[in-house]
Amino acid sequence: MTRKIIVLDTTLRDGEQVPGAKLNTQQKIEFAQQLKRLNVDIIEAGFPASSAGDFQSVQEIVRTVGDTISITALARAVKNDIDSVYESIKLAQNPFIHIVLGTSNVHVEKKFNRSKDAVLQMGVDAVKYAKTLLPHVQYSTEDASRSDFEYLWKTIEAVVKAGATIINVPDTVGYAVPEQFGELIYKLNDRLKNLNDKVILSVHCHNDLGMATANTLSAIKNGAEKVEVTINGLGERAGNTSLEEVVMGLKVRENFYGCTTGIQTQELMRTSRLLTHLTGLDVQVNKAITGENAFAHSSGIHQDGLLKDKNVYEIMSPEEVGAEKMELILTARSGRHAFKNTVEKMGFETGDAEDFEQLFQKFLALADSKKEVYDHDVFYLVTNHRTIDTSNSQLYELDSFQVITNDLYPTATVKLKKGDEIFKDSAVGDGPVDALYSVIKSLTGMDVELKDYKINSLSRGKEAIGRVNIRVEHQGRTYSGRAMDTDIIKASALAFLNGINAALLDAGNHQ
């Protein structure tokens, strides 16, 4: 009999902990809408106790998709965290509270500096309190793969008796190997079913040794009923288990695993690309399932075999994961319906009629200049249409600029607006972008350090749109800035300014 595996996507919580991957509320809502199309069972929407912004984002995700998808959020084993989770997710159709507390010796002794019994009691008290708020509570035994087994089980037994309905077993630091992790899950599952067969056993693996997917699949084979994963394997350090790899592993090898998921696999590529657009973090070209080369064949022998029969070298079709026929090329004659369909397929809401009409007029202007408009161009239009409100008196807006490049003195002149104020200056640099960034730093008075600068072409032809992704550091914090334009110098200026504005907003939120 085929088992249905529950899929929890934690891209908006664990995935967002990647430096530079911070999303604003509107971006999180757009991604949550796409996760709904992907048909994930549960969205872990954030860590609401961490900031007012995260709390608000979780609430907005609940309002947007919480009527059809189970929503959870993370809490440490303390009352204030649990209260924050409850208040942010309580309006969802099927919410539950997720509590995390370490069980390994290094966590108990070094992180908490308490006895094992005292830490266990913290967990029990947290679960008992959470159960007074919601009927379903998940308990994560952080660093389980490095924990003493009997203490790990003692903790699980105690929190289940306290009311936990889901037990999550994390390989928090990516230490596990498939054989041992599978054996751990098998032993826990055996004991758990004897203790309370209604409790769900879940796993959450990290990829520090490149074995997150293998560990997760081994856990499923040995009884795990739920997996915690992220799109593109995004996550801290080397990342989390990749949703697309686990889902397609189960689908392609269903005869071996005897398991399936409810994921709409044709949405996998679109979800992956939307996340790349939103975060600016590219997927490696040879990434399984969603990499640019995942279905590319360059070897003559491979091409010959494919021409004779696709099954010679393909174990799944590109169409299964939405990698083919994704793009409908638009022109000025495409009309509102085709444009609206493209915007919605990319995971964006089309807004009210007046807002959509403004967006459509921008599309017509772009189509007149470019002739052919591709998915990436549409993404550029929508994101530029929904930029941060620069009427905020804290934020800077690019008014105009001029860059002169030569072998001697590359020079940039920039005019910025901040509310009703105008700032104008010039600077020289080692090159056009360095000169541009030097004058912007001078005008804003922000002591930021450029940590990363990337340019990608997002479209085709001589009018292709270029995307610039930058990361800057300000007072020990990392901020990302992204911008797109057919003028790559303008995109560079906007991206840098967006990074500075993000730092200014953050400073305002922390005051």
Disulfide bonds with the S-S distance in Angstrom:
none
